[in-house]
Amino acid sequence: MAYVFTFWTCYVLKKEYETVATMRLHFLASENRRPDQFTVIVRNVPPDPDESVSELVEHFFLVNHPEHYLTHQIVYDANKLSKLVEEKKKMQNWLDFYQLKYSRNQSKRATMKTGFLGLWGDEVDAINYYSSKIEILSKEISLEADKTVNHPKSIMPAAFVSFKSRWGAAVCAQTQQSRNPTIWLTEWAPEPRDVYWDNLAIPFVSLAIRRLIAGVAFFFLTFFFMIPIALVQSLANLESIEKTAPFLKPIIELDFIKSVIQGFLPGIALKIFLIFLPSILMLMSKFEGFISRSSLERRSANKYYIFLFVNVFLGSIITGTAFQQLNNFLHQSANDIPKTIGVSIPMKATFFITFIMVDGWAGIAAEILRLRPLIIYHLRNFFLVKTEKDREEAMDPGTLEFNVGEPRIQLYFLLGLVYAVVTPLLLPFIVVFFALAYVVYRHQIINVYNQEYESAAAFWPDVHGRIIVALVVSQLLLMGLLSTKEAAQSTPLLITLPILTIWFHLFCKDRYEPAFVRYPLQEAMMKDTLERTREPNLNLKGFLQNAYVHPVFKHDEDDVEIETDSEDGRHGPVLVPTKRHSRRNTPLPSKHSGPLSSSRSEVDGGVS
């Protein structure tokens, strides 16, 4: 049966991988024109004493992609400017609220106190106060925008570079640009709404250190997370409360209060931590410096799945905290680890059946009911909503949190694979869960959630990889279980299964994964040819000109201006002057250079 389940799982995975890869390529071929199809992001631009980053980027791509380079947009560290713009939005919202209030009752102008939360301080006219605040912030935004655009420290060594064709962008994104593999690093740009702008300000050279720090922090979070929970729970027992607050002793001694403290508070402490866990993992992923929301969610989902695997799956099978499990494993022979876990699996089947019903089925019911968003909406509507804009934001259903939902669903897939052979009685409960999850999530995705970005099924390789991991884990644990039974001599027959499964994974990775990380040049050329035929007069530069301008610069065009490459299309190779003495033979003109004739004479003199 282990062989049957393994071969069936691999067969279905292969068919699904093939289907998803085909659908992805079909979607990319048939979708409408998008800026990310023509754009790459180049990072780690080397410094040059004679040219700015913008000039350097333009010259580099004019030299190395002369027929396809179109325009570029420099990346700025605009995080401080973003905070000012957000502050101005809040002030504007309060001003709108008080103006609306005054328009309904003009007999009296609203007043407010300038102290903390409006509780104390000087009493002033609210409309005049917020109007002056907005005026001051507008001046600060204008100054900060000018500083951001012109100050060298605010200009990052990175840029969004757009090309005249998808073919040109594909060649640039999928090739090495320099003999030094650590500079001029190119990759496909995320679509504009998928860009996580805050992380573009992180220097590229610090990313490796950041990811090492995040990895160490995640290790300690996974294996030591019970320590803060134990501390909170220790404060929730009767003795601790009586020592901390003796005056509460008469109340605590009441039977009802005592039962609540002893029965509910420890569990509530753990539940609160688990509620905030996805947010903690997302903060770790943001610290690592990923530049797109989709990559942040994929990274966070991977962390969450590992956490669930260690603390829910292994933690439920083996008694003790994850740290105690790690300590036991370190002092055991590697051959004994599958035995230790495998022996406990059949004994925990009843627990996991209950877990599937209580957590899985009830979780699906909670998803369709959406009680938590409903309660949050009414709380925000009662306490925070001041204008129609606030009400629209409070009613926003949000997006499907892939980094939370997908790892939980794959935990049940792991349980199904582990217990398929050992305790088949658990499978009907898994099947019911997936049937309910399919119906509910399909409805939620189509009718409820907003789509924050489009990744064209880029998440599937991660999903496939986690299923493969679950399959290998189930095989190893089955080997550990059988090695303790009278069927120990059959264990060598199962050694082939993990080897075949890993080989199958490598086969799928080589055969199908390229469709998810690279764009075929043939597809790009076909799409470009069709577009040129249908729209021969397309102004592609106008379409791409401001696609990757930081949103903060689009907030108020009167306050914020940003320099963009606005040169018209060029025809034919011409010599370009450059300020750098090391390269004076750039074949195309540059908008940053002086008169062409003087440059050409300089180049001729240099060549002679």
Secondary structure, DSSP 8 states (H G I E B T S, - for coil): -HHHHHHHHHHHHHHHHHHHHHHHHHHHHHS---GGGSEEEEE-----SSS-HHHHHHHHHHHHSTTTEEEEEEEE--HHHHHHHHHHHHHHHHHHHHHHHHHH-TTS--EEE-SGGGSSS-EEEHHHHHHHHHHHHHHHHHHHHHHHHH-GGGEEEEEEEEESSHHHHHHHHTS--SSSTTSSEEEE---GGGB-GGGGGS-GGGHHHHHHHHHHHHHHHHHHTHHHHHHHHHHTSHHHHHHH-GGGHHHHTSHHHHHHHHHTHHHHHHHHHHHHHHHHHHHHHHHHT--BHHHHHHHHHHHHHHHHIIIIIIHHHSSS-HHHHHHHHHTS-TTHHHHHHHHHTGGGHHHHHHHIIIIIIHHHHHHHHTHHHHHHHHHHHHHT--SHHHHHHHT---B--HHHHHHHHHHHHHHHHHHHHH-GGGHHHHHHHHHHHHHHHHHHHHHT-B-----TTTTHHHHHHHHHHHHHHHHHHHHHHHTTSTTGGGHHHHTHHHHHHHHHHHHHHHHTTHHHH---HHHHHHHHHHHHHH-TT--HHHHHTTTTS-HHHHH-TTT------------S---B--S-TT---BSS--TTS--HHHHHHHHHHHH-
